[in-house]
Amino acid sequence: MKDPEIDPNEVPEVVPEKIKSPYDFKIFIIIAVIVISFHILINFAISEDNSDTIASVFSFLNPLIVSIIGFSIAIRYRKSLVFGKSYIALAIGYLGIFLGEVTYMIYDIIFNIEPFPSIADVFFFIQYPLLLTHLILNIKFFTPKINSKAKAWIIIMPIIVLAGYSTISITQADIGIFEFDFYYGAIFVYFSSLTLSFAVVGAVIFKEGVIGKAWFLLVMGILFNTIGDTWYYNLELFGAYDLLHPVNMFWYAGYWLVMYALVKHKKTI
């Protein structure tokens, strides 16, 4: 007779120390080929008017797919102590990116209005507290107390990224000390790198555990997105960004890596 107190959606109390769930390196190759091929296609094989529209659609479809997968995992683990809540947060975070991309497209392509800064940034920003919620819920559940090295990393790493962004931006753009765009972008860069710092801490904690490989893929996806965010806000300081810029490849690759992470997580647990 089945014990009614056992929730099949929870992680079992006793799990193997190491779980064999190897990466399929063909998927990494496929991701790289798709991202690079798409960038070449919209830059050299399609007219500029059409390429902007296609790039916009591609940009909002990717986070939408991540969000849908996230919601499916949250529903599957809705009775779980941690996974249900954490994946709802992640799914809503990527839904925010989707809404930001759609709003950006409406400003830029439909109404031909400068989309930076705009209300689209509100949607883009909400990803950070929601992704942090996802990361912190998982970390606290499996490791209630993190060590001093992890705490130092969480503090120092975003400061280093922000310092690098500031140095490069001030040197390249020759901006004034009270330049609005610089400080505006710095807020996004800081929270993006803060998200990455928590993800790295989680990867170290889970590296030999049940969700270790899935978490590493999540870190790589967030890393690519952080590179994209930092580069983008630097570009915006001197109006050098457009929908065909190579920086978009980092976001595309980041979304696809997160998709792979979510699928692997769903298959592992």
C-alpha positions in Angstrom: 0.0 0.0 0.0 1.4 3.4 -1.0 2.3 5.7 1.9 0.1 8.8 1.5 2.7 11.0 3.2 5.2 10.5 0.5 5.1 13.1 -2.2 6.4 11.8 -5.5 7.2 15.3 -6.6 9.7 15.9 -3.8 13.4 15.0 -4.1 13.9 11.8 -2.2 15.8 12.1 1.1 18.4 9.6 0.0 19.8 10.2 -3.5 23.0 8.9 -5.1 26.0 11.2 -4.4 26.6 11.4 -8.2 24.1 11.0 -10.9 25.1 10.0 -14.4 23.4 12.5 -16.6 26.0 13.4 -19.3 25.7 16.4 -21.5 24.8 15.8 -25.1 27.5 17.9 -26.8 25.6 17.7 -30.1 23.1 20.1 -28.5 25.9 22.6 -27.8 27.0 22.4 -31.5 23.3 22.8 -32.6 22.9 25.9 -30.4 26.1 27.5 -31.8 25.1 26.7 -35.4 21.6 28.1 -35.0 22.8 31.3 -33.3 25.6 32.0 -35.7 23.5 31.0 -38.8 20.6 33.3 -37.7 23.0 36.2 -37.2 24.5 35.7 -40.6 21.1 35.3 -42.2 19.6 38.5 -40.8 22.7 40.5 -41.6 23.6 39.4 -45.1 20.7 37.4 -46.6 17.6 39.5 -45.8 16.7 43.1 -46.4 17.2 45.5 -43.5 13.5 46.2 -43.1 12.6 42.6 -42.9 15.6 41.6 -40.8 14.7 44.0 -38.0 11.2 42.4 -37.8 12.6 38.9 -37.9 15.2 39.6 -35.3 12.5 41.1 -33.0 10.3 38.1 -33.4 13.2 35.7 -32.7 14.2 37.8 -29.7 10.8 37.5 -28.0 10.1 33.9 -28.9 13.2 32.6 -27.1 12.3 33.9 -23.6 8.7 32.9 -24.2 9.7 29.3 -24.8 11.9 29.4 -21.7 8.9 30.7 -19.7 6.6 28.0 -21.0 9.0 25.3 -20.1 9.5 26.9 -16.7 5.7 26.9 -16.0 5.5 23.3 -17.1 8.1 22.3 -14.5 6.4 24.4 -11.8 3.1 22.7 -12.5 4.8 19.3 -12.4 6.4 20.1 -9.0 3.6 22.2 -7.6 3.5 20.2 -4.4 7.2 20.4 -3.9 8.7 22.5 -1.0 11.0 24.3 -3.3 10.8 23.5 -7.0 7.2 24.6 -7.5 7.8 28.1 -6.1 11.2 28.6 -7.6 10.2 27.6 -11.1 7.2 29.8 -11.0 9.6 32.7 -10.2 11.9 31.7 -13.0 9.0 31.3 -15.5 7.6 34.7 -14.6 11.0 36.3 -14.9 11.5 35.1 -18.5 7.9 36.1 -19.2 9.0 39.5 -18.2 11.8 39.4 -20.8 9.3 38.3 -23.4 7.0 41.3 -22.6 10.0 43.6 -22.6 11.0 42.4 -26.1 7.5 42.8 -27.4 7.3 46.3 -25.9 10.7 47.2 -27.3 9.5 46.0 -30.8 6.3 48.2 -30.5 8.4 51.2 -29.7 11.2 50.6 -32.2 9.5 49.1 -35.3 5.8 49.9 -35.1 6.0 53.5 -33.8 9.6 54.3 -34.6 10.2 55.7 -31.1 13.5 55.4 -29.3 13.0 52.3 -27.0 15.8 53.2 -24.6 14.9 54.1 -21.9 11.2 53.1 -22.0 8.6 51.0 -20.2 10.2 48.0 -21.9 12.9 48.3 -19.3 10.5 47.7 -16.5 9.7 44.3 -17.9 13.4 43.6 -18.6 14.3 44.5 -15.0 11.8 42.2 -13.3 13.7 39.2 -14.5 16.5 39.9 -11.9 14.5 39.8 -8.6 12.6 36.8 -9.9 15.7 34.9 -11.1 17.3 35.7 -7.8 14.3 34.3 -6.0 14.6 31.1 -8.0 18.3 30.8 -7.2 18.0 31.7 -3.5 15.1 29.3 -2.9 17.1 26.4 -4.3 20.3 27.3 -2.5 18.7 27.8 0.9 16.7 24.6 0.6 19.8 22.4 -0.1 22.3 24.5 1.9 20.7 26.6 4.6 24.0 28.3 5.5 26.6 29.2 2.9 30.2 29.7 3.8 32.1 32.9 4.0 33.8 32.4 0.7 30.5 32.1 -1.1 29.2 35.3 0.7 32.4 37.2 -0.3 31.9 36.0 -3.9 28.3 37.2 -4.0 29.5 40.7 -2.8 32.8 41.1 -4.8 31.9 39.5 -8.2 29.1 42.1 -9.1 31.4 44.9 -8.0 34.2 43.7 -10.3 31.8 43.5 -13.2 30.4 46.9 -12.5 33.9 48.4 -12.2 34.8 46.9 -15.5 31.6 48.2 -17.1 32.3 51.7 -15.6 35.9 51.8 -16.7 35.2 50.8 -20.3 32.1 52.9 -20.6 33.8 56.1 -19.3 36.8 55.5 -21.5 34.9 54.8 -24.7 32.0 57.1 -24.4 33.7 60.1 -22.7 30.7 60.6 -20.5 30.2 63.1 -17.8 30.0 62.2 -14.1 26.2 62.8 -14.0 25.4 61.1 -17.3 21.9 59.5 -16.9 22.4 56.6 -19.3 25.6 55.5 -17.5 23.9 55.2 -14.1 20.8 53.8 -15.6 22.7 51.0 -17.4 24.8 50.4 -14.3 21.7 49.4 -12.3 20.9 46.7 -14.8 24.6 45.5 -15.1 24.9 45.2 -11.3 21.7 43.1 -10.9 22.6 41.0 -13.9 26.0 40.2 -12.4 24.5 39.7 -9.0 22.2 37.0 -10.5 25.2 35.4 -12.1 27.1 35.4 -8.8 24.3 33.5 -7.0 24.1 31.1 -9.9 27.8 30.3 -9.6 27.4 29.7 -5.9 24.6 27.2 -6.6 26.7 25.5 -9.3 29.5 24.9 -6.7 26.9 23.6 -4.1 25.2 21.2 -6.6 28.1 20.2 -8.7 28.0 16.5 -7.6 24.3 16.4 -6.8 21.0 15.5 -8.5 20.7 18.8 -10.4 24.4 19.6 -10.8 24.6 19.4 -14.5 21.3 21.1 -15.1 22.4 23.9 -12.7 25.8 24.3 -14.6 23.9 24.8 -17.8 21.7 27.4 -16.1 24.9 29.2 -15.0 26.2 29.2 -18.5 22.9 30.6 -19.8 22.9 33.3 -17.2 26.6 34.1 -18.0 25.8 34.6 -21.7 22.9 36.8 -20.7 25.1 38.8 -18.3 27.7 39.4 -21.1 24.9 40.5 -23.4 23.4 42.9 -20.8 26.7 44.4 -19.9 27.7 44.9 -23.6 24.2 46.2 -24.5 24.2 49.0 -21.8 27.7 50.0 -22.9 26.6 50.3 -26.5 23.5 52.4 -25.5 25.8 55.0 -24.1 26.8 56.1 -27.6 23.8 54.8 -29.6 25.6 51.9 -31.2 23.0 49.2 -30.6 20.6 47.9 -33.2 18.7 44.7 -33.6 21.3 43.2 -35.9 24.3 43.7 -33.6 26.4 40.7 -32.6 25.5 41.3 -28.9 22.2 39.6 -29.6 23.9 36.3 -30.1 24.8 36.2 -26.4 21.2 36.5 -25.4 20.1 33.9 -28.0 22.7 31.4 -26.8 21.8 32.2 -23.2 18.1 31.4 -23.7 18.9 28.2 -25.5 21.3 27.1 -22.8 18.6 27.8 -20.2 16.1 25.8 -22.2 18.6 22.9 -22.2 19.1 23.3 -18.5 15.3 23.1 -17.8 14.8 20.1 -20.0 17.7 18.3 -18.3 16.3 19.2 -14.9 12.9 17.9 -15.8 14.4 14.6 -17.0 16.8 14.2 -14.0 14.3 14.6 -11.1 
